[in-house]
Amino acid sequence: MSDRKSSIPAPRASRPTPARDDGPLRARITARPPSAEQRAGATKVVLRDDDAASVAAVMAKLPDPASLPPGTLVIVPGEIAKAGRSLARSVLAVFGHTKSVPRARRCSALVARGFVDVGAAEDETRTDIAWGYAAPGEKMSEQQASEGT
């Protein structure tokens, strides 16, 4: 056996971190969904079965953040839109479940597409949503977008 240490770092447990200046411990908080008023004016992206297959497929359904006004809220619900009847959906519906897209996949797609302040949680109606905001800054003109600058 070799005496060399492995280059793979050992995993670390997730623990609360102390506040600055050796103050009290701060526990991690859960994400809070945008308010009902914010969600009412948001851009909603509905995913179908084929749109939810991968992060790249979800990304393809998302709007370009540069084409949106700065600070625009984009919401991606977890539930897959009903495309038709299937045996699996019928069985899940009997037990009160619906087919959904994992939060990690939706949030990864939002981050990869360029959205900021990305989060996911259940709203007050217990609907699973992921969200992100178009980055603040100057909106690209159509000429800049076509030139790629």
N, C-alpha and C positions, 0 to 999 in steps of 0.2 A: 504494500500500500504506500501511497505517496504521503509525504509530510506536508504537502502544499494545502493551503486552505482553499476551499471552494470559492469560486468567484460569484456564486449565487448568494445574495444576502439572505440572512435569516428573516422570516416574517416577524413583524412586530404587532403586538395586540393594539387595538384601538382603545384608547383610554382618554378620559377627560384631561384637559391640559390646564396647568395653573395659569392664572391671570398674570399680567405683567407685575413687576415689583413684588413677587412672591405673595400675592394676594390669595383669595379663596379660589378653589377649583371652579372652573366653568364647565358645565355639562353641555354636550352638543344639543342643539335644539332642532326640532323638525321644521321642515319647510312649511310655510303658510301660503295657501293658495291666494291668488289675486282676489280682490273683492268682487262681489256680484256685479257692481257697476263697471269695473274694469273688464270683467269677462264678457259683459254685454257688448262692448265695443271692440272686442278682440277679433283677430283673424283666426278662424277655426279651420284646421286641416283634418279632414276625415279620411281615415285609412281603410282600405279594403284588404282582403286576404293577401293578394299578390303584392300590395304596397307594404305589407308588414313583414315580408320575408327576411329582410336584412336591414342593417343600418343604411346602406347605400340606397335601398329602395325607399326607405322613409325619407332620406335626404332629398330624393328626386321629387317627392310630393311637396316639400316645403318651399315657400316663396323665398326669393333672394332677399336677404335682409337689406342690401343696398338699395333695392327698389322700393322699400317701405319707408314711410316717414320715421325719423329717429324716435325711439321709445315705443314703437308699436308692439303691442302684446300679441304673440302668436300662441295658440293653444292647440295641443294635440291630445284628443281624448284617448283613453286606453282601450275602449271598446271598439272592436272592428265592426264597420258598417255591414249590415245584413245584405248580402248579395243574392241570396236565395235560400231555399231549404236544403238542409243536409241532415243526415242522421246524427252526426256529432253535435250539431247545434241544437237539434231537437232534444237529445239526451241531456245536454248541459242546461237547456232552458227548464227542463223538468226539475232540476236541482237548484234552480235560481242562479246559475252561473252563465256567463257569456264568454265568448272567445275574446282575448285581449292581447295587446302588444306589450311586452315587458317595458317597465319604466326606463331601465338602463338603455334599451334600444332607442326609445323615443328621445331621451335626454342626450344620448351620444350623437344622434342625428342633428339635434338642435345646435349642439356645441360645434360639431364638424361643419355645419352650414354657416356658422358665424354669429349665432345669436348669443346674447349675454344674459347674466342673471337667470340662468336656467334652473328650473326646479321641478319637482313632482310631488303631488300629494292628493288626498281626497278632499273635495270641497264639502260644503255643508250638506249637500244632497248625497254624499258618499260616492260621487262620480270620480273616478280616477283620471286625473289630468296631468299632463306635462306642459310646461310653458317656457317661453323665452322671450326676450325683448330685442327688437332691432337696435343695434348699437347706436348710441348717440354720436352725432357728428354730421358732417355734410353729406347730403344725399348725392349720389353720383348722377350726373346728367346722362342722357342717352348717348350723347357723343362720347363722353369719357368711357362709358361701358362698352361701346362698340370698338373704341381704340384700345381698350384693355389697360388704361392708365388710372 
